[in-house]
Amino acid sequence: MGRLRQKSCTLCQQSESVLYRIQYDQSNQWIFVCRCCWEQVSQNNPYYVYGGTWKAKK
């Protein structure tokens, strides 16, 4: 049986079961964001890089 984990969005602090690992600015730092924040920062962003999906159930 899998375990359930908790993680919060770096930008809005909402706890979500699915987060997206991305880079979105010149810092090149990886962060985890929820779907809502991901949709906002990925649109027309030349610094956006997708790095995978984190899921609470593993």
PyMOL Python script that loads the backbone (N, CA, C, O; Angstrom):
from pymol import cmd

cmd.read_pdbstr("""\
ATOM      1  N   MET A   1       0.841  -1.184   0.000  1.00  0.00           N
ATOM      2  CA  MET A   1       0.000   0.000   0.000  1.00  0.00           C
ATOM      3  C   MET A   1       0.880   1.240   0.000  1.00  0.00           C
ATOM      4  O   MET A   1       1.871   1.291   0.728  1.00  0.00           O
ATOM      5  N   GLY A   2       0.534   2.240  -0.806  1.00  0.00           N
ATOM      6  CA  GLY A   2       1.313   3.469  -0.917  1.00  0.00           C
ATOM      7  C   GLY A   2       1.111   4.383   0.285  1.00  0.00           C
ATOM      8  O   GLY A   2       0.179   4.222   1.073  1.00  0.00           O
ATOM      9  N   ARG A   3       2.003   5.329   0.391  1.00  0.00           N
ATOM     10  CA  ARG A   3       1.885   6.287   1.478  1.00  0.00           C
ATOM     11  C   ARG A   3       1.443   7.635   0.913  1.00  0.00           C
ATOM     12  O   ARG A   3       1.748   7.972  -0.231  1.00  0.00           O
ATOM     13  N   LEU A   4       0.723   8.398   1.729  1.00  0.00           N
ATOM     14  CA  LEU A   4       0.282   9.719   1.318  1.00  0.00           C
ATOM     15  C   LEU A   4       1.203  10.760   1.932  1.00  0.00           C
ATOM     16  O   LEU A   4       1.491  10.724   3.128  1.00  0.00           O
ATOM     17  N   ARG A   5       1.660  11.685   1.103  1.00  0.00           N
ATOM     18  CA  ARG A   5       2.577  12.715   1.559  1.00  0.00           C
ATOM     19  C   ARG A   5       1.938  14.078   1.345  1.00  0.00           C
ATOM     20  O   ARG A   5       0.975  14.203   0.589  1.00  0.00           O
ATOM     21  N   GLN A   6       2.466  15.091   2.002  1.00  0.00           N
ATOM     22  CA  GLN A   6       1.968  16.450   1.883  1.00  0.00           C
ATOM     23  C   GLN A   6       3.077  17.358   1.374  1.00  0.00           C
ATOM     24  O   GLN A   6       4.227  17.222   1.792  1.00  0.00           O
ATOM     25  N   LYS A   7       2.750  18.275   0.486  1.00  0.00           N
ATOM     26  CA  LYS A   7       3.700  19.267   0.013  1.00  0.00           C
ATOM     27  C   LYS A   7       2.904  20.493  -0.394  1.00  0.00           C
ATOM     28  O   LYS A   7       1.796  20.377  -0.918  1.00  0.00           O
ATOM     29  N   SER A   8       3.476  21.679  -0.150  1.00  0.00           N
ATOM     30  CA  SER A   8       2.796  22.932  -0.467  1.00  0.00           C
ATOM     31  C   SER A   8       3.408  23.590  -1.698  1.00  0.00           C
ATOM     32  O   SER A   8       4.593  23.432  -1.989  1.00  0.00           O
ATOM     33  N   CYS A   9       2.570  24.326  -2.404  1.00  0.00           N
ATOM     34  CA  CYS A   9       3.015  25.120  -3.545  1.00  0.00           C
ATOM     35  C   CYS A   9       3.966  26.200  -3.040  1.00  0.00           C
ATOM     36  O   CYS A   9       3.679  26.873  -2.050  1.00  0.00           O
ATOM     37  N   THR A  10       5.087  26.364  -3.716  1.00  0.00           N
ATOM     38  CA  THR A  10       6.077  27.366  -3.329  1.00  0.00           C
ATOM     39  C   THR A  10       5.520  28.781  -3.447  1.00  0.00           C
ATOM     40  O   THR A  10       5.886  29.654  -2.660  1.00  0.00           O
ATOM     41  N   LEU A  11       4.652  29.013  -4.407  1.00  0.00           N
ATOM     42  CA  LEU A  11       4.163  30.372  -4.661  1.00  0.00           C
ATOM     43  C   LEU A  11       2.948  30.761  -3.824  1.00  0.00           C
ATOM     44  O   LEU A  11       2.923  31.854  -3.259  1.00  0.00           O
ATOM     45  N   CYS A  12       1.941  29.894  -3.729  1.00  0.00           N
ATOM     46  CA  CYS A  12       0.708  30.255  -3.010  1.00  0.00           C
ATOM     47  C   CYS A  12       0.540  29.546  -1.666  1.00  0.00           C
ATOM     48  O   CYS A  12      -0.383  29.857  -0.914  1.00  0.00           O
ATOM     49  N   GLN A  13       1.419  28.601  -1.363  1.00  0.00           N
ATOM     50  CA  GLN A  13       1.429  27.869  -0.098  1.00  0.00           C
ATOM     51  C   GLN A  13       0.252  26.902   0.092  1.00  0.00           C
ATOM     52  O   GLN A  13       0.076  26.370   1.188  1.00  0.00           O
ATOM     53  N   GLN A  14      -0.547  26.667  -0.940  1.00  0.00           N
ATOM     54  CA  GLN A  14      -1.639  25.707  -0.854  1.00  0.00           C
ATOM     55  C   GLN A  14      -1.073  24.287  -0.829  1.00  0.00           C
ATOM     56  O   GLN A  14      -0.150  23.970  -1.580  1.00  0.00           O
ATOM     57  N   SER A  15      -1.623  23.440   0.030  1.00  0.00           N
ATOM     58  CA  SER A  15      -1.233  22.039   0.076  1.00  0.00           C
ATOM     59  C   SER A  15      -2.000  21.291  -1.011  1.00  0.00           C
ATOM     60  O   SER A  15      -3.229  21.341  -1.061  1.00  0.00           O
ATOM     61  N   GLU A  16      -1.266  20.597  -1.882  1.00  0.00           N
ATOM     62  CA  GLU A  16      -1.882  19.912  -3.018  1.00  0.00           C
ATOM     63  C   GLU A  16      -1.375  18.481  -3.122  1.00  0.00           C
ATOM     64  O   GLU A  16      -0.317  18.147  -2.589  1.00  0.00           O
ATOM     65  N   SER A  17      -2.140  17.636  -3.815  1.00  0.00           N
ATOM     66  CA  SER A  17      -1.730  16.247  -3.996  1.00  0.00           C
ATOM     67  C   SER A  17      -0.887  16.064  -5.257  1.00  0.00           C
ATOM     68  O   SER A  17      -0.230  15.035  -5.415  1.00  0.00           O
ATOM     69  N   VAL A  18      -0.900  17.056  -6.160  1.00  0.00           N
ATOM     70  CA  VAL A  18      -0.081  17.027  -7.372  1.00  0.00           C
ATOM     71  C   VAL A  18       0.567  18.398  -7.534  1.00  0.00           C
ATOM     72  O   VAL A  18      -0.113  19.424  -7.525  1.00  0.00           O
ATOM     73  N   LEU A  19       1.894  18.402  -7.682  1.00  0.00           N
ATOM     74  CA  LEU A  19       2.631  19.643  -7.906  1.00  0.00           C
ATOM     75  C   LEU A  19       3.561  19.454  -9.095  1.00  0.00           C
ATOM     76  O   LEU A  19       3.949  18.332  -9.422  1.00  0.00           O
ATOM     77  N   TYR A  20       3.912  20.560  -9.736  1.00  0.00           N
ATOM     78  CA  TYR A  20       4.770  20.520 -10.913  1.00  0.00           C
ATOM     79  C   TYR A  20       6.115  21.160 -10.579  1.00  0.00           C
ATOM     80  O   TYR A  20       6.169  22.261 -10.032  1.00  0.00           O
ATOM     81  N   ARG A  21       7.198  20.460 -10.911  1.00  0.00           N
ATOM     82  CA  ARG A  21       8.551  20.965 -10.663  1.00  0.00           C
ATOM     83  C   ARG A  21       8.940  21.824 -11.865  1.00  0.00           C
ATOM     84  O   ARG A  21       8.989  21.346 -12.998  1.00  0.00           O
ATOM     85  N   ILE A  22       9.213  23.099 -11.595  1.00  0.00           N
ATOM     86  CA  ILE A  22       9.488  24.021 -12.696  1.00  0.00           C
ATOM     87  C   ILE A  22      10.603  25.011 -12.341  1.00  0.00           C
ATOM     88  O   ILE A  22      10.965  25.187 -11.178  1.00  0.00           O
ATOM     89  N   GLN A  23      11.126  25.642 -13.384  1.00  0.00           N
ATOM     90  CA  GLN A  23      11.935  26.841 -13.264  1.00  0.00           C
ATOM     91  C   GLN A  23      11.160  27.906 -14.024  1.00  0.00           C
ATOM     92  O   GLN A  23      10.641  27.630 -15.106  1.00  0.00           O
ATOM     93  N   TYR A  24      11.071  29.122 -13.479  1.00  0.00           N
ATOM     94  CA  TYR A  24      10.266  30.124 -14.171  1.00  0.00           C
ATOM     95  C   TYR A  24      10.896  31.520 -14.234  1.00  0.00           C
ATOM     96  O   TYR A  24      10.286  32.455 -14.752  1.00  0.00           O
ATOM     97  N   ASP A  25      12.126  31.658 -13.704  1.00  0.00           N
ATOM     98  CA  ASP A  25      12.786  32.957 -13.778  1.00  0.00           C
ATOM     99  C   ASP A  25      14.288  32.773 -14.008  1.00  0.00           C
ATOM    100  O   ASP A  25      14.756  31.651 -14.199  1.00  0.00           O
ATOM    101  N   GLN A  26      15.032  33.863 -13.989  1.00  0.00           N
ATOM    102  CA  GLN A  26      16.458  33.818 -14.291  1.00  0.00           C
ATOM    103  C   GLN A  26      17.295  33.137 -13.210  1.00  0.00           C
ATOM    104  O   GLN A  26      18.468  32.845 -13.446  1.00  0.00           O
ATOM    105  N   SER A  27      16.730  32.879 -12.043  1.00  0.00           N
ATOM    106  CA  SER A  27      17.495  32.255 -10.956  1.00  0.00           C
ATOM    107  C   SER A  27      17.841  30.796 -11.244  1.00  0.00           C
ATOM    108  O   SER A  27      18.769  30.254 -10.644  1.00  0.00           O
ATOM    109  N   ASN A  28      17.107  30.153 -12.157  1.00  0.00           N
ATOM    110  CA  ASN A  28      17.295  28.731 -12.487  1.00  0.00           C
ATOM    111  C   ASN A  28      17.089  27.810 -11.293  1.00  0.00           C
ATOM    112  O   ASN A  28      17.599  26.690 -11.287  1.00  0.00           O
ATOM    113  N   GLN A  29      16.351  28.261 -10.280  1.00  0.00           N
ATOM    114  CA  GLN A  29      16.039  27.417  -9.124  1.00  0.00           C
ATOM    115  C   GLN A  29      14.785  26.607  -9.422  1.00  0.00           C
ATOM    116  O   GLN A  29      13.829  27.108 -10.013  1.00  0.00           O
ATOM    117  N   TRP A  30      14.807  25.336  -8.999  1.00  0.00           N
ATOM    118  CA  TRP A  30      13.642  24.479  -9.158  1.00  0.00           C
ATOM    119  C   TRP A  30      12.685  24.726  -8.001  1.00  0.00           C
ATOM    120  O   TRP A  30      13.104  24.800  -6.846  1.00  0.00           O
ATOM    121  N   ILE A  31      11.391  24.853  -8.314  1.00  0.00           N
ATOM    122  CA  ILE A  31      10.355  24.992  -7.293  1.00  0.00           C
ATOM    123  C   ILE A  31       9.199  24.063  -7.639  1.00  0.00           C
ATOM    124  O   ILE A  31       9.099  23.573  -8.763  1.00  0.00           O
ATOM    125  N   PHE A  32       8.327  23.826  -6.664  1.00  0.00           N
ATOM    126  CA  PHE A  32       7.119  23.039  -6.877  1.00  0.00           C
ATOM    127  C   PHE A  32       5.920  23.962  -6.818  1.00  0.00           C
ATOM    128  O   PHE A  32       5.759  24.720  -5.861  1.00  0.00           O
ATOM    129  N   VAL A  33       5.067  23.901  -7.850  1.00  0.00           N
ATOM    130  CA  VAL A  33       3.886  24.759  -7.904  1.00  0.00           C
ATOM    131  C   VAL A  33       2.625  23.938  -8.184  1.00  0.00           C
ATOM    132  O   VAL A  33       2.678  22.874  -8.801  1.00  0.00           O
ATOM    133  N   CYS A  34       1.491  24.467  -7.712  1.00  0.00           N
ATOM    134  CA  CYS A  34       0.195  23.821  -7.965  1.00  0.00           C
ATOM    135  C   CYS A  34      -0.240  24.107  -9.403  1.00  0.00           C
ATOM    136  O   CYS A  34       0.397  24.887 -10.109  1.00  0.00           O
ATOM    137  N   ARG A  35      -1.313  23.479  -9.820  1.00  0.00           N
ATOM    138  CA  ARG A  35      -1.791  23.635 -11.201  1.00  0.00           C
ATOM    139  C   ARG A  35      -2.152  25.090 -11.505  1.00  0.00           C
ATOM    140  O   ARG A  35      -1.824  25.591 -12.581  1.00  0.00           O
ATOM    141  N   CYS A  36      -2.814  25.767 -10.585  1.00  0.00           N
ATOM    142  CA  CYS A  36      -3.221  27.155 -10.792  1.00  0.00           C
ATOM    143  C   CYS A  36      -2.004  28.059 -11.008  1.00  0.00           C
ATOM    144  O   CYS A  36      -1.975  28.832 -11.965  1.00  0.00           O
ATOM    145  N   CYS A  37      -1.017  27.972 -10.143  1.00  0.00           N
ATOM    146  CA  CYS A  37       0.201  28.780 -10.284  1.00  0.00           C
ATOM    147  C   CYS A  37       0.981  28.373 -11.523  1.00  0.00           C
ATOM    148  O   CYS A  37       1.553  29.224 -12.204  1.00  0.00           O
ATOM    149  N   TRP A  38       1.011  27.080 -11.819  1.00  0.00           N
ATOM    150  CA  TRP A  38       1.714  26.585 -13.009  1.00  0.00           C
ATOM    151  C   TRP A  38       1.137  27.205 -14.281  1.00  0.00           C
ATOM    152  O   TRP A  38       1.880  27.616 -15.172  1.00  0.00           O
ATOM    153  N   GLU A  39      -0.194  27.269 -14.358  1.00  0.00           N
ATOM    154  CA  GLU A  39      -0.834  27.854 -15.539  1.00  0.00           C
ATOM    155  C   GLU A  39      -0.457  29.331 -15.686  1.00  0.00           C
ATOM    156  O   GLU A  39      -0.285  29.813 -16.806  1.00  0.00           O
ATOM    157  N   GLN A  40      -0.328  30.043 -14.582  1.00  0.00           N
ATOM    158  CA  GLN A  40       0.001  31.470 -14.621  1.00  0.00           C
ATOM    159  C   GLN A  40       1.453  31.715 -15.026  1.00  0.00           C
ATOM    160  O   GLN A  40       1.716  32.577 -15.865  1.00  0.00           O
ATOM    161  N   VAL A  41       2.400  30.974 -14.446  1.00  0.00           N
ATOM    162  CA  VAL A  41       3.820  31.273 -14.697  1.00  0.00           C
ATOM    163  C   VAL A  41       4.360  30.647 -15.980  1.00  0.00           C
ATOM    164  O   VAL A  41       5.416  31.059 -16.460  1.00  0.00           O
ATOM    165  N   SER A  42       3.666  29.667 -16.542  1.00  0.00           N
ATOM    166  CA  SER A  42       4.185  29.001 -17.742  1.00  0.00           C
ATOM    167  C   SER A  42       3.808  29.714 -19.042  1.00  0.00           C
ATOM    168  O   SER A  42       4.478  29.529 -20.058  1.00  0.00           O
ATOM    169  N   GLN A  43       2.767  30.512 -19.028  1.00  0.00           N
ATOM    170  CA  GLN A  43       2.279  31.167 -20.235  1.00  0.00           C
ATOM    171  C   GLN A  43       3.253  32.239 -20.731  1.00  0.00           C
ATOM    172  O   GLN A  43       3.592  33.162 -19.990  1.00  0.00           O
ATOM    173  N   ASN A  44       3.698  32.117 -21.975  1.00  0.00           N
ATOM    174  CA  ASN A  44       4.555  33.112 -22.630  1.00  0.00           C
ATOM    175  C   ASN A  44       5.768  33.498 -21.779  1.00  0.00           C
ATOM    176  O   ASN A  44       6.130  34.673 -21.717  1.00  0.00           O
ATOM    177  N   ASN A  45       6.392  32.523 -21.128  1.00  0.00           N
ATOM    178  CA  ASN A  45       7.526  32.773 -20.253  1.00  0.00           C
ATOM    179  C   ASN A  45       8.783  32.136 -20.861  1.00  0.00           C
ATOM    180  O   ASN A  45       8.872  30.910 -20.926  1.00  0.00           O
ATOM    181  N   PRO A  46       9.749  32.938 -21.304  1.00  0.00           N
ATOM    182  CA  PRO A  46      10.953  32.379 -21.933  1.00  0.00           C
ATOM    183  C   PRO A  46      11.848  31.614 -20.945  1.00  0.00           C
ATOM    184  O   PRO A  46      12.707  30.845 -21.375  1.00  0.00           O
ATOM    185  N   TYR A  47      11.667  31.808 -19.645  1.00  0.00           N
ATOM    186  CA  TYR A  47      12.485  31.128 -18.630  1.00  0.00           C
ATOM    187  C   TYR A  47      11.843  29.843 -18.118  1.00  0.00           C
ATOM    188  O   TYR A  47      12.450  29.120 -17.328  1.00  0.00           O
ATOM    189  N   TYR A  48      10.621  29.552 -18.562  1.00  0.00           N
ATOM    190  CA  TYR A  48       9.895  28.390 -18.062  1.00  0.00           C
ATOM    191  C   TYR A  48      10.539  27.084 -18.525  1.00  0.00           C
ATOM    192  O   TYR A  48      10.815  26.893 -19.710  1.00  0.00           O
ATOM    193  N   VAL A  49      10.775  26.177 -17.545  1.00  0.00           N
ATOM    194  CA  VAL A  49      11.275  24.828 -17.825  1.00  0.00           C
ATOM    195  C   VAL A  49      10.489  23.864 -16.939  1.00  0.00           C
ATOM    196  O   VAL A  49      10.403  24.058 -15.726  1.00  0.00           O
ATOM    197  N   TYR A  50       9.917  22.825 -17.549  1.00  0.00           N
ATOM    198  CA  TYR A  50       9.184  21.795 -16.813  1.00  0.00           C
ATOM    199  C   TYR A  50      10.164  20.718 -16.368  1.00  0.00           C
ATOM    200  O   TYR A  50      11.008  20.281 -17.150  1.00  0.00           O
ATOM    201  N   GLY A  51      10.054  20.289 -15.112  1.00  0.00           N
ATOM    202  CA  GLY A  51      10.981  19.299 -14.595  1.00  0.00           C
ATOM    203  C   GLY A  51      10.351  18.052 -14.023  1.00  0.00           C
ATOM    204  O   GLY A  51      11.039  17.248 -13.395  1.00  0.00           O
ATOM    205  N   GLY A  52       9.049  17.869 -14.226  1.00  0.00           N
ATOM    206  CA  GLY A  52       8.405  16.648 -13.737  1.00  0.00           C
ATOM    207  C   GLY A  52       7.218  16.936 -12.839  1.00  0.00           C
ATOM    208  O   GLY A  52       6.957  18.083 -12.476  1.00  0.00           O
ATOM    209  N   THR A  53       6.509  15.889 -12.490  1.00  0.00           N
ATOM    210  CA  THR A  53       5.315  15.998 -11.658  1.00  0.00           C
ATOM    211  C   THR A  53       5.524  15.240 -10.362  1.00  0.00           C
ATOM    212  O   THR A  53       5.975  14.095 -10.364  1.00  0.00           O
ATOM    213  N   TRP A  54       5.190  15.891  -9.247  1.00  0.00           N
ATOM    214  CA  TRP A  54       5.256  15.275  -7.925  1.00  0.00           C
ATOM    215  C   TRP A  54       3.843  14.886  -7.521  1.00  0.00           C
ATOM    216  O   TRP A  54       2.917  15.689  -7.625  1.00  0.00           O
ATOM    217  N   LYS A  55       3.681  13.644  -7.056  1.00  0.00           N
ATOM    218  CA  LYS A  55       2.346  13.162  -6.641  1.00  0.00           C
ATOM    219  C   LYS A  55       2.399  12.696  -5.192  1.00  0.00           C
ATOM    220  O   LYS A  55       3.368  12.068  -4.766  1.00  0.00           O
ATOM    221  N   ALA A  56       1.353  13.010  -4.445  1.00  0.00           N
ATOM    222  CA  ALA A  56       1.288  12.691  -3.024  1.00  0.00           C
ATOM    223  C   ALA A  56       1.261  11.187  -2.782  1.00  0.00           C
ATOM    224  O   ALA A  56       1.863  10.701  -1.824  1.00  0.00           O
ATOM    225  N   LYS A  57       0.574  10.459  -3.631  1.00  0.00           N
ATOM    226  CA  LYS A  57       0.465   9.018  -3.450  1.00  0.00           C
ATOM    227  C   LYS A  57       1.615   8.331  -4.155  1.00  0.00           C
ATOM    228  O   LYS A  57       1.765   8.439  -5.372  1.00  0.00           O
ATOM    229  N   LYS A  58       2.418   7.628  -3.393  1.00  0.00           N
ATOM    230  CA  LYS A  58       3.593   6.955  -3.953  1.00  0.00           C
ATOM    231  C   LYS A  58       3.594   5.500  -3.588  1.00  0.00           C
ATOM    232  O   LYS A  58       4.507   4.768  -3.971  1.00  0.00           O
TER     233      LYS A  58
END
""", "prot")
cmd.dss("prot")
cmd.show_as("cartoon", "prot")
cmd.util.cbc("prot")
cmd.orient("prot")
